[in-house]
């Protein structure tokens, strides 16, 4: 099973892409998407602390992979191996618009980056879904990845 924990709602024009990849992925594996509500705080530091509490509650002390702008870049092959190696228990965490609290960064089993470019957290989720689907097609010898 693959689980994605993300902070904030997806913006409407990205919903179709999210639904499309979610449907495709479910042909290969179970997928659970947990969207945590974005808080409002006076400072970004307070906001990230509140979001960290929610993320930790959703994680239930499980290992996770954090999507982080400063994480390790992955090739498609490396990402596919990451999915393959953790097939039964892969959890991805995507922080909110202000980033992620240091506690979440420190406790991640792995920190990966999808690109050297910076994306909104909503776009990052779509890119992650596409890469999960691509990895599943490679693992299952389906024609998608070229």
N, C-alpha and C positions, 0 to 999 in steps of 0.2 A: 504494500500500500504506500502511496505517496500522499503526503499531506503538505499543504501550503498554508502557512499562517502569515497573513499580511495585515498591515494597519491602514485603515481608510477604505472607503468605498471606491469601486471602479467607476470611472466616468462613463456616461451613457454611450458615447460613440465607440468605446472599447468593449462593451458588453457582448456584442456579436462575436468578436474574435475570441473572447474568453469562453463563451458557450461552445463555439466551434471546436477549439482545442480540447476543452473538457470532454466533449462527446467523443472525440477521436481517441483521447488517452484512455478512456474507460473501456475501449475494446481490448486493451492490453493489461490494465491493472486498475485496482481501486484507486480513486482519487478523492481526497477530502480537502475542501477549501474552507478556511476559517478567516473571516474578515472581522477584524477588531475595530471598533469605533474609534475614530480619531478624537482625542481629548482637546480641550481648549485650556490653555494656561498662559500665564503672563510671560513666561520665558520658555525658550526652546528646551533648556535643561530640565525644567519641571515637567514639560510635556513628554520628553523622552523617558523620564523616570516613571511617570504614570503609565506610559505605553509598555515599558519593561515589565511592570507588575502584571499587566494583562497578558503579555507574551508568555511570561513564566507560568502563569496559571493555565494557559492553553497547552503549553509544552508538557506539563505534568512530569517534570524531571527526565524527559527523554532527550537523547542526543539529537542535534540538529545541525543543519548547514545554513550558514548565514549568507545572504546576498549582500555584499559590501563593496562599495566603490574601491576600497583599498584591498580587497580580497585577491586571491590568486586567479589570474586569467585562465580559462579553460579552453582547450580545443574541443571540437565535437567528440573526438575519440575519448579524450579524458573525461568529459562530462558523461558520455555513454558508460564508461567503466565505473564512474561514481554511482550512477543509477543501478547498474548491474550488481555491483558489490553490496549495495544497500537495499536491494529490491524489496525486501519485506518490510523495511522500516525506514523510509527516507522522509525526513521532515525538512522543509525549507522555510526560512523566515525572511520576510521582507519588511523593513522598517517603514516608518511614515515619512512625511514630507520634510521633516527636520533631521532625519537620520535615525540612528539607533543608539541607545544607551551603552556605555562602556561595559556594563555587567553582561549584557547580551553578547557583545563582541567577544569578551574574554571567555565566556562559557561555551562558545560555539565549538563543535568538534572540527569544523572546517569553515573557512571564509572564502567564498568565491566571488569573482566579478564576471559579469556577462560581457563586459566591454571596457575599454579605456574611456569611452564616452560616458557622460552622466545622463541618466534617464529619470523621469518621474517614477515614483514607486508603482504607479498604475501601468506604465509602459513596461517596466521591469517585469511585472507579473506576466504580461502577455509574452514577452521574450522568453521567460522561464518556461511557460506552458509550451511554447513552440519547441524549445530545446528538449523538454521531457518527451513530447510526441516524437520528435526526430530520433531521440535515443531509443525509444520503444520500437520504432520501425527498424532501426539497425539491429537491435537485440533479437527481434523476431523475423529478420530477413525479409522485410517488406520493402517495396519500391517507393521510396520517398526521398531519402538522402542520396545525393548525387556527388 
